[in-house]
Amino acid sequence: MAALVFCATLLVPYGFTVPSAAVPHRAPARVSAVIMGPIRAIKRALGIQKQNFLEANPYYDQANIPLNTFKNKTPFTGKVLSVKRIVGPAATGETCDIVLKHGGKMPYWEGQSFGVIPPGINPKNGKPNSVRLYSIASSRYGDDMTGKTATLCVRRATYTDPETGKDDDSKKGVCSNFLCDATPGVEVSMTGPSGKVMLMPESTPKTDLIMVATGTGIAPYRSFIRRLFVEKTPAGAAYTGQAWLFLGVANSDSLLYDSEWQNSLKAFPDNFRLDYALSREQNNKAGGKMY
């Protein structure tokens, strides 16, 4: 059986390690020797509406995926629809779910990224701020299923001076703070979509997908999981493999989109598996960090 491993992380490029004591035990999904009914039938029973107006023909054909429709010198002007904090009060930082409206003029595929050019001038060189890339966290249809929006998962980048204990605004992330502070209607200069490396191998529906992420590295995998298990798509109807998600965060309050994963686990126990790694949920014997 074929398996494909994806890895997207916030701090390190190829993966993460967390002491085993910090990983909560979860019973693995039962793997049946016989596929327990087609996903298509389950989605029909759940009342999930069919989505196919943004599909290739055949749906898995990657020959004409949208790529670099808008470039840095001629960006698209999108608008913020909503900004929502999606972590609890004890999270180690603020992470926001940000929905952008592109009106169908910036189609994209799962696994691609959008660029965002924050307003303002870079004080180091006196030039306009440069583009920042963000993996898209929604399927090509958007969370509203219209094909006219995209969702980003953004952690606010801040810096706290270790001597004073105060935030140093001169070292904060320009783009992440612009996005997390945005309000509905704010215009956003966007580029892309970019990237062909993280696309799902939909031509082989039995392929197992192993997805490893820390923090906001979850973004592309959310788009995968929505396409396979939330939305009624040709890819989801055909999928017979197992998608296994590993997500590493600091503590329980830092978990991202947990309710969505739990719903997919409940609906597709033979096709979706989930494991968390929580690095700061527990203390060592001396009362310090586990790592």
Steps between C-alpha positions, in 0.01 A plus 500: 500500500638839407551768761600864465651699785444876523675719756414863572623667817508841660856497633691219333492388136472125520335392822505522876575283800320506831575278802265204506373598841357815350294317242147413618391148422234461237368168386585450133219487253393145429625387160252262346603226260195594298427862414196590706278645231577773249570851619246621246217328686611642834514854364155458349367389837659806666332729248826641360431686178680406180779731388647465153500837325872559564620153400738404221396238247576239622498644850855384577661653189768746618605618154326837523502593867484876567850634559628854562187665363599820679863602554676740735494794259134454413332355811130430540306710749295274723294587806486365852170333581576389855779464757449260789733395782497120509713417806420509869627742767788273606638461146861602444413779259204613294388314188223628276275354233481763226252479212583702188269575209648463151171490309597194300784687328777312683415130467738264677545137592550333835866515605572835335591832659395862465738792540400803706674837461449698822456875464777735601870557448786281620707732722816305424505580129234765447313279255143363517459192715569173321264208449444230765372155408221323689375149433129500422292329770179452301414283203467659157133562578572705812333444834182655363502259202464782244845475343543872574684497835815359656598441862841565653622375839736764640689523828573852619879542513613701803825548688533538875819652638643242744639773728198729527229242435329747267405462135731669252281629217804571284559127470144378454389324182378766258269282291366270770403797717341676204285194430411421861406865564295531180126557506235406242533708188873568530672465163783248462757490218530135397725300267491144375387236532841335513633151553467156342693293756223451759218390269313183592559194276134466408561277199561213745206505744635213712814696596549543874580859599726563800483866600740648758467859621577732789287804569379687194670242281158333528364731229548288186383184677177667601438559130573132429271374775216728400527381140504133597262485797296820533401603150333278245771499233605243238827452689316428824256261337785299347735497800558159663836558672571619852590861577705519821555841660772574758467847654747644747419804716601628842189415701131419475403866467725522193321224307377621163167396340460213747121482463539452124743210548271337753205522260704336224615227739143425595372497143791312339673284763650267239643776282617768742740471794623770739785533749605805701837587652476755784845624599412718801191332641707327767804587710803286574586382853680827571195701395654617175427437135493147362765590243 
